[in-house]
Amino acid sequence: MNLQNGEPAAVDPAVFSNAYVFVGYSAPGLMDLRPTPVNRVLPGVEIHATVVDNLLTGRFLRDLPSSVTILLYALFAFLIAFLTALTAKTALLALIFIIGALLPLACGFLLYPAGYNFPVAAGQLTVLATTIGCMILYYTQEGRQKAFIKKAFRHYLGESVINRMLEDPGLLQLGGEKRELTIFFSDIEKFSTFSERLSPERLTALLTDYLTLMGSVIQEEGGYLDKYIGDAIVAFWNAPVYQPDHAARACRAAIRCQQTIRANAARWKAEYGVDLHARIGLNTGEVVVGNMGSRERFNYTILGDAANLASRLEGANKAFGTYVMASESVYEQAGNALPARHLATLRVVGRSTPVKVYELASAADTAPAFWRAFEEAADLFRQGRWSEADERFAQWPDDPPSNAYRRACARLAAQPPTEWDGVWNLNEK
């Protein structure tokens, strides 16, 4: 208009020299506002300007090659699957999904300045599908793992211990490892004698009843039933799950087993005509626990000197007429929580190192009143004052260990040894 009126131009015409000029409208009423990815009300003329700019510079927005797109999708899926496999916690899984959903968005922003169009939505769908698939697979496998653990260990462990293993499968470390355990060995007294008088069917029925009752007590106290060897029971505590009070648990189990035997003695006498008693040996020490056996067949069991000593202590009960004998390590680990008396210092068959042994009381909270006096008499015996010790032990004629000491006192007084260290030496297992 200015030029037509002979007035100076508002814009110097030289500005348009060698330039492409587009004329358009930006007023809303002129209906030339268009939606675009960067602005939903962009003037239409700017779209034309963008097209020309792309033509002149050759910078067209291109689709990313299909092979590269597929490779990135596969990378997203692998990364999500890998991270998901590392954790089972819901909060971490949610964080992994959020991070995964941001990856396609980040790729879109990074590739756009280079002129490539990356399908962000499809990438996020890939992440979502992978996450859902991994979670379904994980929970399916977890269910199978829990079913396997229950099936494999329900005959050896109590329900509470199995539940702890299911909550944290990392506690179950199969394979040999050194660990401190409390080991339980038991055997029926004079089993071969009354087994000769029973038919195989009646003997099997008696053993089934006995082993079921003993096994239930052990499992209720959190013990692992290692094996049954005929009438013998082998069990241990503190594996496959950690139990800080494993020694106290084993002691309680031993006492409860003896109480159960006494509670059923009359019934077994009436049904099978036998007086059933069982001896128990307990020891705490380091052993190797894990899968033992061949490559084709193996068991989760224990191996080590501490296990052998528990077996020897079970047999050592015969020398004193006792039924529960625990080593010093058990007594100390149990924290003196259970009443016991220092029975002797023993040197068992196959071991040169003597060990202090204790007899557990028949109840978890009471001990006979004379046990303190018994320990004083046993100290006299270890000092070599056998005549004085014999006079003391004579006060308790109904106590089998006292009678065993009296026999030993008489033997030693008649033939004093040239060297005496106060240790009771056993000559049989």
Secondary structure, DSSP 8 states (H G I E B T S, - for coil): -TTTTT---SS-GGGGTT---------GGGT-EE--SS-TTEEHHHHHHHHHHHHHH----EE--HHHHHHHHHHHHHHHHHHHHT---HHHHHHHHHHHHHHHHHHHHHHGGGTEE--HHHHHHHHHHHHHHHHHHHHHHHHHHHHHHHHHHTTTS-HHHHHHHHH-GGG---S-EEEEEEEEEEEETTHHHHHTTS-HHHHHHHHHHHHHHHHHHHHHTT-EEEEEETTEEEEEES-SS--TTHHHHHHHHHHHHHHHHHHHHHHHHHHH-----EEEEEEEEEEEEEEEE-SSSEEEEEESHHHHHHHHHHHHHHHHT-SEEEEHHHHHHTTT-S-EEEEEEEE-TT-SS-EEEEEE-SSSS---TTHHHHHHHHHHHHTT-HHHHHHHHTT-TT-HHHHHHHHHHHHHHHS--SS--S-EE----
